[in-house]
Amino acid sequence: MSKLTLTNWFVHEHLELPLNHALSMVVGDHETGKSAIRDAICFAWTGTLLSRFGVRHKNEIGEIAIRGEEKKATVQYSHGSGQDHIQIVRTVLRSGKQSLVVQHDGGAEEGLKDAQALIYGCFGMDEAQMLAVLNSFRFLELSPEDAKAVLFRILGRSMTTQKIREAMAERALSEKHFELEAIPQVAAEQGFRAAEKIAVEQRQKAGRHLEGGRPKPQQIVTIGEREIDLEKISEATVEEQIRNLRVGRDNAIRGGAEALGGARRMLAELKPQVEELETKITTYDQDAHDDPAPLIEQKTGLEVQVAEKEEVIEHLSEQIAAEEAVANTATSLKKPETCEAFGVPCLATQAAIKKALAPIRQRAAEAKQTIDLMVPERARLTTEVDVARSTIERLESTVADLVEGRNGAERDRATLRELLGKVRNCEKVIEENEGAEEVSVPELDQRIELNRQLLQAVRDYSSAKESWEAEQEQVAVHREDHEAWDKIAQALKPSGIEAGLLAVLLPEFADLVNHVTTLTGIGTVSFTSDLDLLIERPSGKTMRVPQLSRSALLRLGIGIQHAIATLCRFPMLIVDELDVFNPKVQSEVMPALLQRAESYPGGILGLATLRTDAPKKPPIDNVAVWWLKDGVLQGVKDAA
């Protein structure tokens, strides 16, 4: 930061404050406008005013103008490694209406929303974090929940989506919902409050589906004077009752004579048929009937034997044919003219011919003997095959008769069942029509109407039950979603996952606070899980914040400011009530601040109250001191 310019700002009609030193001090008497300088910086950056121990409501800003209709605070500073020039001009009217213009090397951004987003984007901070940096007492005044939220947004920058996902998975939360709504990503990028808001909205959305659902359909109804359980009666049953009542009504109107006579005539025709079939079936059941299975088995065995014997007969026939061929060959060789076939000359002597034919004639004789043996055997087997075939035909006829008898009995039984059904129907018609003469038509009309009402009730109940069961399935799904989102919402509360992660990050924050508190002599700071501050004084005594003196409280606040500013990479530090002329402050606090001054490229601005006409030069190097009186700044000591 290089310069702050104020116009009609509280007591300052016009004031320019150079802020280009490592540590600048503004001192002055009460009500001279020192806090107005700090408020102007806060207002320029956030649009909010800081009171000494808190935050003023934005609507009060326009009510505290002293002169003029318009108040203006202009902050000029360089940002980034390239030292980009940025100038913030925020104006507020007496009505409280604000305007904001951010001018930078790339142009200008106007409009509260966009320009404010640009400012916060430069620092990577939101309003709560910035207010905690600008006021040393601000963080100490926050409730534990608000303080945790501010700290986690600052410290939680190092929390990646994966780390948060792992922390949530440890609580067995639904992975489906993590992916659906990107809860870990929202928690990492926008903070746990934004993620919790999503979970709460989803829980409410699922909860709305659980409220006001239709009740379960009424199962018990009263029709006439009867209470009927609709779950135990079907639509088809009621429709049949209505049909029967209508038939009875028609019969009652006609006297029932036609239906009664027809039923009696049919019953007279059916009864003899029924008696005949019952007698026939009884006789069949009493007679002893052979089981066809053994006969079928015997028939199958004979067929196998026939096949085997036919195969033997075929083989014998082949052998007989071969032997007959041999015998015929020997007979043909007796003629002399055929001897040339055997290489014997026709003119050969009879002795030579006889000698050549002897073995052939011997073989022919043997063939005839063999034929004489085989032919009777073949004849015997052929006779046995014929007998077996005759037996098989007889068995087939017997089996067919047995099967046909059994099938006929089954057909008779089916016919009997059909006839008995017709008999029952006739008896029912006779019973209904005999009673129809005693039942009046109006009474039947009333019963038909009551059954119509019952039929409609059954249909309505079935439809309502089907819709209700479908709705219950959806309710079960929404209940599951509601329970899952409730579990996630509970886990996302400050006391849940955030507190667990914060407990891991708090030591880092405490170390940064102790960079200042140990140097200023206040002691070592630590945090409980509830974010209570414990200060271990150099004497060894452990104290809490309410037990600290105002001087110790100031030093603790500076330490917290330093820690938050360091983590947020905020460019400057503003310290109120920094009495640079107090020897103890000069010896304990100022060296600590100067040692940390390199961390703040925008410098450190200290404000102190001094009741004197002109301050003395403090014995501190590298500090610029400005004396504020009657709205005018006077340099007391420039930086060395």
C-alpha positions as CSV (number, residue, x, y, z in Angstrom):
1,M,0.0,0.0,0.0
2,S,1.3,3.4,-0.9
3,K,-1.3,6.0,0.1
4,L,-4.7,6.5,1.8
5,T,-6.8,9.5,0.8
6,L,-9.9,10.5,2.8
7,T,-12.6,13.0,1.8
8,N,-15.3,14.1,4.3
9,W,-14.5,11.1,6.4
10,F,-15.6,11.6,9.9
11,V,-13.5,14.5,11.3
12,H,-11.3,14.5,8.2
13,E,-12.4,17.0,5.5
14,H,-9.4,16.0,3.5
15,L,-6.4,13.8,4.6
16,E,-3.6,12.0,2.7
17,L,-1.5,9.5,4.6
18,P,1.6,8.1,2.9
19,L,2.0,4.4,3.7
20,N,5.3,3.5,2.1
21,H,7.3,2.7,5.3
22,A,7.9,-0.6,6.9
23,L,6.2,0.7,10.1
24,S,4.1,3.9,10.2
25,M,2.7,5.3,13.4
26,V,-0.3,7.7,13.7
27,V,-0.5,9.2,17.2
28,G,-2.9,11.8,18.6
29,D,-5.2,12.8,21.4
30,H,-8.7,11.3,21.8
31,E,-11.3,12.1,19.2
32,T,-8.8,13.2,16.7
33,G,-9.7,10.6,14.1
34,K,-7.1,7.9,14.5
35,S,-9.6,5.1,14.4
36,A,-11.3,6.7,11.4
37,I,-8.1,6.0,9.4
38,R,-8.2,2.3,10.3
39,D,-12.0,2.3,9.5
40,A,-11.3,4.0,6.2
41,I,-9.0,1.1,5.1
42,C,-11.5,-1.4,6.3
43,F,-14.3,0.4,4.6
44,A,-12.4,0.7,1.3
45,W,-11.7,-3.0,1.3
46,T,-14.9,-4.5,2.7
47,G,-17.6,-1.8,2.8
48,T,-17.8,-2.4,6.6
49,L,-16.8,-0.2,9.5
50,L,-14.9,-1.5,12.5
51,S,-15.8,-0.1,15.9
52,R,-13.1,-0.4,18.5
53,F,-14.3,-3.7,19.8
54,G,-16.6,-5.0,17.0
55,V,-18.2,-4.4,13.6
56,R,-20.7,-1.6,13.0
57,H,-23.8,-2.4,11.0
58,K,-23.5,-1.3,7.4
59,N,-26.7,0.8,7.6
60,E,-25.1,3.0,10.3
61,I,-22.3,4.1,7.9
62,G,-24.2,6.9,6.3
63,E,-25.4,8.3,9.7
64,I,-22.0,9.4,11.0
65,A,-20.9,11.8,8.4
66,I,-19.9,15.1,9.9
67,R,-19.6,17.3,7.0
68,G,-20.8,17.1,3.4
69,E,-23.3,14.8,1.8
70,E,-20.7,12.4,0.5
71,K,-17.9,10.5,2.3
72,K,-15.1,9.0,0.3
73,A,-12.2,6.7,1.2
74,T,-9.5,6.0,-1.5
75,V,-6.8,3.3,-1.0
76,Q,-3.9,3.1,-3.5
77,Y,-1.6,0.1,-3.5
78,S,0.5,-2.2,-5.7
79,H,-0.5,-5.9,-5.9
80,G,1.3,-9.0,-7.1
81,S,4.9,-9.8,-8.1
82,G,4.6,-7.5,-11.1
83,Q,3.6,-4.6,-8.8
84,D,0.4,-4.0,-10.6
85,H,-1.1,-0.7,-9.6
86,I,-4.6,-0.9,-8.1
87,Q,-6.7,2.0,-6.7
88,I,-9.9,1.4,-4.7
89,V,-12.4,4.3,-4.5
90,R,-15.4,3.6,-2.3
91,T,-18.0,6.3,-1.6
92,V,-20.9,6.4,0.8
93,L,-23.8,8.9,0.9
94,R,-25.6,10.1,4.0
95,S,-28.4,7.7,3.0
96,G,-26.0,4.8,3.4
97,K,-25.9,4.0,-0.3
98,Q,-22.4,2.9,-1.5
99,S,-20.5,2.9,-4.8
100,L,-17.2,1.2,-5.5
101,V,-14.7,1.6,-8.3
102,V,-11.6,-0.5,-8.6
103,Q,-9.1,0.9,-11.1
104,H,-6.2,-1.2,-12.2
105,D,-3.7,-1.4,-15.1
106,G,-6.2,-3.5,-17.1
107,G,-9.0,-0.9,-16.8
108,A,-11.7,-0.3,-14.2
109,E,-14.3,-2.5,-12.4
110,E,-17.5,-0.7,-11.2
111,G,-20.4,-2.0,-9.3
112,L,-20.4,-3.3,-5.7
113,K,-20.7,-7.0,-6.4
114,D,-18.1,-7.3,-9.2
115,A,-15.6,-4.8,-7.8
116,Q,-15.9,-6.4,-4.3
117,A,-15.2,-9.8,-5.8
118,L,-12.1,-8.4,-7.5
119,I,-10.8,-7.1,-4.2
120,Y,-11.4,-10.4,-2.3
121,G,-9.9,-12.2,-5.3
122,C,-6.7,-10.2,-5.0
123,F,-6.2,-11.3,-1.4
124,G,-7.9,-14.7,-1.6
125,M,-10.0,-13.7,1.5
126,D,-13.6,-13.1,2.4
127,E,-15.0,-10.4,4.7
128,A,-14.8,-12.3,7.9
129,Q,-11.1,-13.1,7.4
130,M,-10.3,-9.5,6.4
131,L,-12.0,-8.1,9.5
132,A,-10.1,-10.5,11.7
133,V,-6.8,-9.2,10.1
134,L,-7.7,-5.5,10.5
135,N,-8.8,-5.5,14.2
136,S,-6.6,-7.1,16.8
137,F,-9.6,-7.6,19.1
138,R,-12.0,-8.9,16.4
139,F,-11.1,-12.5,16.5
140,L,-11.1,-12.7,20.3
141,E,-14.7,-11.4,20.4
142,L,-16.0,-14.1,18.0
143,S,-18.1,-17.0,19.3
144,P,-16.3,-20.3,19.2
145,E,-18.4,-21.4,16.2
146,D,-17.7,-18.2,14.3
147,A,-14.0,-18.3,15.2
148,K,-13.8,-21.9,14.0
149,A,-15.5,-21.0,10.8
150,V,-13.0,-18.1,10.2
151,L,-10.0,-20.2,11.1
152,F,-11.1,-23.2,9.0
153,R,-11.6,-21.0,6.0
154,I,-8.1,-19.7,6.5
155,L,-6.3,-22.9,7.6
156,G,-8.5,-25.1,5.4
157,R,-6.9,-23.9,2.3
158,S,-4.5,-26.7,2.5
159,M,-7.4,-29.2,2.7
160,T,-7.7,-30.9,-0.6
161,T,-10.9,-32.6,-1.9
162,Q,-9.3,-36.0,-1.4
163,K,-8.4,-35.3,2.3
164,I,-11.9,-34.2,3.0
165,R,-13.3,-37.2,1.1
166,E,-11.1,-39.5,3.3
167,A,-12.3,-37.8,6.5
168,M,-15.9,-38.2,5.4
169,A,-15.4,-41.8,4.4
170,E,-14.1,-42.5,7.9
171,R,-17.6,-41.7,9.1
172,A,-19.1,-44.3,6.7
173,L,-21.0,-41.6,4.8
174,S,-22.7,-42.4,1.4
175,E,-20.2,-42.2,-1.5
176,K,-23.2,-41.9,-3.8
177,H,-24.1,-38.5,-2.4
178,F,-20.5,-37.3,-2.4
179,E,-20.3,-37.8,-6.1
180,L,-23.8,-36.5,-6.7
181,E,-23.4,-33.1,-5.0
182,A,-19.6,-32.9,-5.0
183,I,-19.7,-32.2,-1.2
184,P,-16.0,-32.7,-0.6
185,Q,-15.1,-30.3,-3.4
186,V,-17.5,-27.7,-2.1
187,A,-16.1,-28.1,1.4
188,A,-12.6,-27.7,0.1
189,E,-13.2,-24.7,-2.2
190,Q,-16.1,-22.8,-0.6
191,G,-15.9,-24.0,3.1
192,F,-17.8,-26.4,5.2
193,R,-20.7,-24.0,5.7
194,A,-21.4,-24.0,2.0
195,A,-21.2,-27.8,1.9
196,E,-23.4,-28.1,5.0
197,K,-26.0,-25.8,3.4
198,I,-26.2,-28.1,0.4
199,A,-26.6,-31.2,2.7
200,V,-29.3,-29.4,4.7
201,E,-31.2,-28.3,1.6
202,Q,-31.1,-31.9,0.3
203,R,-32.3,-33.2,3.6
204,Q,-35.2,-30.8,3.6
205,K,-36.0,-31.7,0.0
206,A,-36.1,-35.4,0.9
207,G,-38.0,-34.6,4.1
208,R,-40.8,-32.8,2.2
209,H,-41.6,-36.1,0.5
210,L,-42.0,-37.7,3.9
211,E,-44.7,-35.2,5.0
212,G,-48.3,-35.1,4.0
213,G,-48.4,-38.4,2.3
214,R,-51.7,-40.1,1.7
215,P,-52.8,-42.4,4.6
216,K,-53.2,-46.1,4.2
217,P,-56.6,-46.9,2.6
218,Q,-59.4,-47.9,5.0
219,Q,-59.7,-51.6,5.0
220,I,-62.9,-52.1,7.1
221,V,-66.1,-50.5,5.7
222,T,-69.8,-50.6,6.6
223,I,-72.2,-51.6,3.9
224,G,-75.8,-51.5,5.1
225,E,-75.5,-52.9,8.6
226,R,-72.5,-55.1,7.9
227,E,-68.8,-54.4,8.5
228,I,-66.8,-55.9,5.7
229,D,-63.0,-56.4,5.5
230,L,-62.2,-55.4,1.9
231,E,-58.9,-57.2,2.1
232,K,-60.8,-60.5,2.3
233,I,-63.2,-60.1,-0.6
234,S,-62.5,-60.0,-4.3
235,E,-64.1,-58.0,-7.0
236,A,-65.0,-61.2,-8.9
237,T,-66.9,-62.5,-5.9
238,V,-69.1,-59.5,-5.6
239,E,-69.8,-59.4,-9.3
240,E,-71.0,-63.0,-9.1
241,Q,-73.2,-62.2,-6.2
242,I,-74.8,-59.3,-8.2
243,R,-75.4,-61.6,-11.2
244,N,-77.0,-64.3,-9.0
245,L,-79.2,-61.6,-7.3
246,R,-80.3,-60.3,-10.7
247,V,-81.2,-63.8,-11.9
248,G,-83.2,-64.3,-8.6
249,R,-84.9,-61.0,-9.1
250,D,-85.9,-61.9,-12.7
251,N,-87.1,-65.3,-11.5
252,A,-89.1,-63.6,-8.7
253,I,-90.7,-61.3,-11.2
254,R,-91.7,-64.3,-13.5
255,G,-92.6,-66.5,-10.5
256,G,-89.5,-68.7,-11.2
257,A,-91.7,-71.4,-12.9
258,E,-89.7,-71.5,-16.2
259,A,-86.3,-71.7,-14.5
260,L,-87.5,-74.1,-11.9
261,G,-89.1,-76.4,-14.5
262,G,-86.1,-76.3,-16.8
263,A,-83.8,-77.2,-13.9
264,R,-85.9,-80.1,-12.8
265,R,-86.2,-81.5,-16.3
266,M,-82.5,-81.3,-16.8
267,L,-81.9,-82.9,-13.4
268,A,-84.2,-85.8,-14.4
269,E,-82.2,-86.4,-17.5
270,L,-78.8,-86.1,-15.8
271,K,-79.4,-88.5,-12.9
272,P,-79.8,-91.7,-15.0
273,Q,-76.6,-90.8,-16.9
274,V,-74.8,-90.2,-13.7
275,E,-76.0,-93.6,-12.2
276,E,-75.0,-95.5,-15.4
277,L,-71.5,-94.0,-15.4
278,E,-71.1,-94.6,-11.6
279,T,-72.1,-98.2,-12.1
280,K,-69.7,-98.7,-15.0
281,I,-66.8,-97.1,-13.2
282,T,-67.5,-99.1,-10.1
283,T,-67.6,-102.4,-12.1
284,Y,-64.3,-101.5,-13.8
285,D,-62.7,-100.7,-10.5
286,Q,-63.9,-104.0,-9.0
287,D,-62.7,-106.2,-11.9
288,A,-59.2,-107.5,-11.8
289,H,-57.3,-105.9,-14.7
290,D,-53.9,-107.2,-15.8
291,D,-51.1,-104.7,-15.8
292,P,-49.9,-104.3,-19.5
293,A,-46.3,-103.7,-18.4
294,P,-45.3,-107.4,-18.0
295,L,-46.9,-108.3,-21.4
296,I,-45.1,-105.4,-23.0
297,E,-41.8,-106.6,-21.5
298,Q,-42.5,-110.2,-22.7
299,K,-43.3,-108.9,-26.2
300,T,-40.1,-106.9,-26.3
301,G,-38.0,-110.0,-25.3
302,L,-39.6,-112.0,-28.1
303,E,-38.8,-109.3,-30.6
304,V,-35.2,-109.4,-29.6
305,Q,-35.1,-113.3,-30.0
306,V,-36.7,-113.0,-33.4
307,A,-34.1,-110.5,-34.5
308,E,-31.2,-112.8,-33.3
309,K,-32.6,-115.9,-35.0
310,E,-33.2,-114.1,-38.3
311,E,-29.6,-113.1,-38.2
312,V,-28.6,-116.7,-37.7
313,I,-30.9,-117.9,-40.6
314,E,-29.4,-115.3,-42.9
315,H,-25.9,-116.5,-42.0
316,L,-26.9,-120.2,-42.7
317,S,-28.4,-119.2,-46.0
318,E,-25.2,-117.6,-47.0
319,Q,-23.2,-120.7,-46.1
320,I,-25.6,-123.1,-47.9
321,A,-25.3,-121.0,-51.1
322,A,-21.5,-121.1,-50.9
323,E,-21.5,-125.0,-50.5
324,E,-24.0,-125.4,-53.3
325,A,-21.6,-123.4,-55.6
326,V,-18.8,-125.8,-54.7
327,A,-21.0,-128.9,-55.5
328,N,-22.1,-127.5,-58.8
329,T,-18.5,-126.8,-59.8
330,A,-17.5,-130.5,-59.3
331,T,-20.5,-131.7,-61.4
332,S,-19.5,-129.5,-64.3
333,L,-16.0,-130.9,-64.3
334,K,-17.2,-134.4,-65.2
335,K,-17.5,-133.5,-68.9
336,P,-14.3,-134.1,-70.9
337,E,-14.6,-131.1,-73.0
338,T,-14.2,-128.8,-70.1
339,C,-10.9,-130.2,-69.0
340,E,-9.0,-127.6,-70.9
341,A,-9.9,-125.2,-68.2
342,F,-7.6,-127.0,-65.9
343,G,-4.7,-127.3,-68.4
344,V,-5.4,-130.9,-69.3
345,P,-5.3,-131.6,-73.1
346,C,-8.5,-133.1,-74.5
347,L,-6.4,-135.9,-76.0
348,A,-5.0,-136.8,-72.5
349,T,-5.6,-140.1,-71.2
350,Q,-8.6,-141.0,-69.0
351,A,-6.2,-141.8,-66.1
352,A,-4.8,-138.3,-66.2
353,I,-8.3,-136.8,-66.1
354,K,-9.4,-139.0,-63.3
355,K,-6.4,-138.0,-61.3
356,A,-7.0,-134.3,-61.8
357,L,-10.7,-134.5,-60.8
358,A,-10.3,-136.5,-57.7
359,P,-9.7,-133.7,-55.2
360,I,-12.5,-131.6,-56.6
361,R,-15.0,-134.4,-56.4
362,Q,-13.9,-135.0,-52.8
363,R,-14.6,-131.4,-51.9
364,A,-18.0,-131.5,-53.7
365,A,-19.0,-134.5,-51.6
366,E,-18.1,-132.7,-48.4
367,A,-20.2,-129.7,-49.5
368,K,-23.3,-131.9,-50.0
369,Q,-22.9,-133.3,-46.5
370,T,-22.7,-129.8,-45.0
371,I,-25.8,-128.7,-47.0
372,D,-27.7,-131.7,-45.6
373,L,-26.9,-130.6,-42.1
374,M,-27.6,-126.8,-42.5
375,V,-30.9,-127.0,-44.4
376,P,-32.9,-128.7,-41.5
377,E,-31.4,-126.3,-39.0
378,R,-32.5,-123.3,-41.1
379,A,-36.0,-124.8,-41.4
380,R,-36.2,-125.3,-37.6
381,L,-35.2,-121.7,-36.9
382,T,-37.6,-120.4,-39.5
383,T,-40.4,-122.3,-37.7
384,E,-39.4,-120.8,-34.3
385,V,-39.4,-117.3,-35.8
386,D,-42.9,-117.8,-37.2
387,V,-44.2,-119.0,-33.8
388,A,-42.6,-116.1,-32.0
389,R,-44.1,-113.6,-34.5
390,S,-47.5,-115.1,-33.9
391,T,-47.0,-114.7,-30.1
392,I,-46.0,-111.1,-30.5
393,E,-49.1,-110.3,-32.5
394,R,-51.2,-111.8,-29.8
395,L,-49.4,-109.9,-27.0
396,E,-49.9,-106.6,-29.0
397,S,-53.6,-107.2,-29.2
398,T,-53.9,-108.0,-25.5
399,V,-51.9,-104.9,-24.5
400,A,-54.0,-102.7,-26.8
401,D,-57.2,-104.0,-25.1
402,L,-55.9,-103.3,-21.6
403,V,-54.8,-99.8,-22.5
404,E,-58.1,-99.0,-24.2
405,G,-60.0,-100.2,-21.2
406,R,-58.0,-98.0,-18.9
407,N,-58.4,-95.0,-21.1
408,G,-62.1,-95.6,-21.4
409,A,-62.4,-95.6,-17.6
410,E,-60.6,-92.3,-17.4
411,R,-63.0,-90.8,-20.0
412,D,-65.9,-92.1,-18.1
413,R,-64.7,-90.4,-14.9
414,A,-64.2,-87.1,-16.7
415,T,-67.7,-87.3,-18.2
416,L,-69.1,-88.1,-14.7
417,R,-67.4,-85.1,-13.2
418,E,-68.9,-82.9,-15.9
419,L,-72.4,-84.3,-15.3
420,L,-72.1,-83.9,-11.5
421,G,-71.2,-80.2,-12.1
422,K,-74.4,-79.8,-14.1
423,V,-76.4,-81.6,-11.4
424,R,-75.1,-79.1,-8.8
425,N,-76.0,-76.1,-11.0
426,C,-79.5,-77.5,-11.5
427,E,-79.9,-78.1,-7.7
428,K,-78.7,-74.5,-7.1
429,V,-81.2,-73.0,-9.6
430,I,-84.0,-75.1,-8.0
431,E,-83.0,-73.9,-4.6
432,E,-82.8,-70.2,-5.6
433,N,-86.1,-70.3,-7.5
434,E,-87.9,-72.2,-4.8
435,G,-87.0,-69.4,-2.4
436,A,-87.7,-66.7,-4.9
437,E,-91.4,-66.9,-4.2
438,E,-90.7,-65.9,-0.6
439,V,-88.4,-63.0,-1.4
440,S,-89.9,-59.7,-2.5
441,V,-88.6,-57.8,-5.5
442,P,-87.9,-54.6,-3.4
443,E,-85.8,-56.6,-1.0
444,L,-83.8,-58.1,-3.9
445,D,-83.3,-54.5,-5.4
446,Q,-81.9,-53.4,-2.0
447,R,-79.5,-56.3,-1.8
448,I,-78.4,-55.6,-5.4
449,E,-77.7,-51.9,-4.5
450,L,-75.8,-52.9,-1.4
451,N,-73.6,-55.2,-3.5
452,R,-73.1,-52.4,-6.0
453,Q,-71.9,-50.2,-3.2
454,L,-69.6,-53.0,-2.0
455,L,-68.3,-53.6,-5.5
456,Q,-67.4,-49.9,-5.8
457,A,-65.8,-49.9,-2.4
458,V,-63.7,-53.0,-3.4
459,R,-62.6,-51.2,-6.6
460,D,-61.7,-48.0,-4.8
461,Y,-59.8,-49.9,-2.1
462,S,-57.8,-51.8,-4.7
463,S,-56.9,-48.7,-6.6
464,A,-56.1,-46.7,-3.5
465,K,-54.0,-49.6,-2.1
466,E,-52.0,-49.9,-5.3
467,S,-51.3,-46.1,-5.3
468,W,-50.5,-46.2,-1.6
469,E,-48.1,-49.1,-2.0
470,A,-46.3,-47.4,-4.9
471,E,-46.1,-44.2,-2.8
472,Q,-44.7,-46.2,0.1
473,E,-41.9,-47.5,-2.1
474,Q,-41.0,-43.9,-3.0
475,V,-41.3,-42.8,0.6
476,A,-38.8,-45.6,1.5
477,V,-36.4,-44.2,-1.1
478,H,-36.9,-40.6,0.2
479,R,-36.5,-41.8,3.8
480,E,-33.2,-43.4,2.9
481,D,-32.1,-40.2,1.2
482,H,-33.3,-38.1,4.2
483,E,-31.3,-40.3,6.6
484,A,-28.2,-40.2,4.4
485,W,-28.3,-36.4,4.0
486,D,-29.0,-35.9,7.7
487,K,-25.9,-37.9,8.5
488,I,-23.9,-35.8,6.1
489,A,-25.4,-32.6,7.4
490,Q,-24.5,-33.6,11.0
491,A,-21.0,-34.5,9.9
492,L,-20.5,-31.1,8.2
493,K,-21.4,-29.1,11.3
494,P,-18.5,-27.2,13.0
495,S,-18.4,-29.9,15.7
496,G,-18.1,-32.6,13.1
497,I,-15.5,-33.2,10.4
498,E,-14.4,-29.6,10.4
499,A,-13.5,-29.8,14.1
500,G,-11.5,-32.9,13.5
501,L,-9.6,-31.4,10.6
502,L,-9.2,-28.1,12.5
503,A,-7.6,-29.9,15.4
504,V,-4.9,-31.1,13.0
505,L,-4.4,-27.6,11.6
506,L,-4.5,-25.6,14.9
507,P,-0.8,-26.3,15.9
508,E,0.3,-24.5,12.7
509,F,-1.9,-21.5,13.6
510,A,-0.6,-21.5,17.3
511,D,3.0,-21.6,16.1
512,L,2.4,-18.4,14.0
513,V,0.7,-16.7,17.0
514,N,3.6,-17.6,19.2
515,H,6.1,-16.0,16.7
516,V,4.8,-12.7,18.2
517,T,3.6,-13.6,21.7
518,T,6.9,-15.2,22.7
519,L,8.8,-12.1,21.4
520,T,6.5,-9.7,23.2
521,G,6.8,-11.5,26.5
522,I,3.2,-12.7,26.8
523,G,4.1,-16.4,26.7
524,T,3.2,-19.4,24.7
525,V,-0.3,-19.8,23.3
526,S,-2.2,-23.1,22.7
527,F,-5.8,-23.9,21.6
528,T,-8.2,-26.4,23.0
529,S,-10.6,-28.4,20.8
530,D,-13.3,-25.8,21.6
531,L,-10.9,-23.1,20.5
532,D,-10.4,-21.8,24.0
533,L,-7.1,-19.9,24.2
534,L,-4.6,-21.0,26.9
535,I,-1.7,-18.8,27.6
536,E,1.3,-20.2,29.4
537,R,3.0,-17.1,30.9
538,P,6.8,-16.9,31.4
539,S,6.1,-17.5,35.1
540,G,4.6,-20.9,34.3
541,K,1.1,-19.9,35.1
542,T,-1.6,-20.8,32.6
543,M,-4.2,-18.1,31.9
544,R,-7.3,-17.7,29.8
545,V,-8.2,-14.6,27.7
546,P,-10.5,-12.9,30.4
547,Q,-7.6,-13.0,32.9
548,L,-5.2,-11.1,30.7
549,S,-4.4,-7.4,31.2
550,R,-5.1,-4.9,28.5
551,S,-1.5,-4.8,27.5
552,A,-1.3,-8.6,27.3
553,L,-4.6,-8.7,25.4
554,L,-3.1,-6.2,22.8
555,R,-0.1,-8.4,22.3
556,L,-2.2,-11.5,22.0
557,G,-4.4,-9.8,19.4
558,I,-1.3,-8.7,17.5
559,G,-0.1,-12.3,17.4
560,I,-3.5,-13.5,16.1
561,Q,-3.5,-10.7,13.5
562,H,0.0,-11.7,12.4
563,A,-1.0,-15.4,12.2
564,I,-4.1,-14.7,10.1
565,A,-2.4,-12.2,7.9
566,T,0.5,-14.6,7.3
567,L,-1.8,-17.5,6.4
568,C,-3.9,-15.3,4.1
569,R,-0.8,-13.6,2.6
570,F,-2.4,-10.2,3.6
571,P,-0.1,-7.3,2.5
572,M,-0.3,-5.2,5.7
573,L,-1.0,-5.2,9.4
574,I,-3.0,-2.6,11.4
575,V,-2.4,-2.4,15.2
576,D,-4.7,-0.2,17.3
577,E,-3.6,1.1,20.7
578,L,0.1,0.6,19.9
579,D,1.7,3.1,22.4
580,V,5.0,3.6,20.7
581,F,6.1,6.0,23.4
582,N,5.6,3.4,26.2
583,P,9.1,2.1,27.1
584,K,7.8,-1.4,27.6
585,V,6.2,-1.4,24.2
586,Q,9.4,0.0,22.7
587,S,11.4,-2.7,24.3
588,E,9.1,-5.7,23.8
589,V,6.5,-5.1,21.1
590,M,8.2,-2.9,18.6
591,P,11.2,-5.2,18.0
592,A,8.8,-8.1,17.4
593,L,6.8,-6.1,14.8
594,L,9.9,-4.8,13.1
595,Q,11.3,-8.3,12.9
596,R,8.1,-9.4,11.1
597,A,7.8,-6.3,8.9
598,E,9.3,-8.0,5.9
599,S,6.2,-10.3,5.8
600,Y,4.0,-7.2,5.0
601,P,4.8,-5.5,1.7
602,G,2.1,-2.9,2.5
603,G,3.8,-2.1,5.8
604,I,2.5,-2.0,9.3
605,L,0.3,0.8,10.5
606,G,0.1,1.5,14.2
607,L,-2.4,3.8,16.0
608,A,-1.8,5.2,19.5
609,T,-3.4,7.8,21.8
610,L,-1.1,10.4,23.2
611,R,-2.4,13.4,25.2
612,T,0.2,16.1,24.5
613,D,0.6,19.1,22.4
614,A,3.6,17.7,20.5
615,P,5.1,14.2,20.9
616,K,8.7,13.5,21.6
617,K,10.8,11.6,19.1
618,P,10.7,7.9,20.1
619,P,14.1,6.2,20.2
620,I,13.2,3.6,17.5
621,D,14.8,3.3,14.0
622,N,12.9,2.4,10.8
623,V,9.6,3.9,12.0
624,A,7.7,6.9,10.6
625,V,5.6,8.7,13.2
626,W,2.8,11.0,12.2
627,W,1.2,13.5,14.7
628,L,-2.5,14.0,14.1
629,K,-4.2,17.2,15.3
630,D,-7.2,19.1,14.0
631,G,-7.4,16.8,11.0
632,V,-3.8,17.6,9.9
633,L,-0.9,15.1,9.8
634,Q,2.6,16.3,10.8
635,G,5.7,14.2,10.5
636,V,7.5,13.5,13.8
637,K,10.2,11.3,12.7
638,D,10.9,9.9,9.2
639,A,12.2,6.4,8.7
640,A,15.9,6.2,9.0
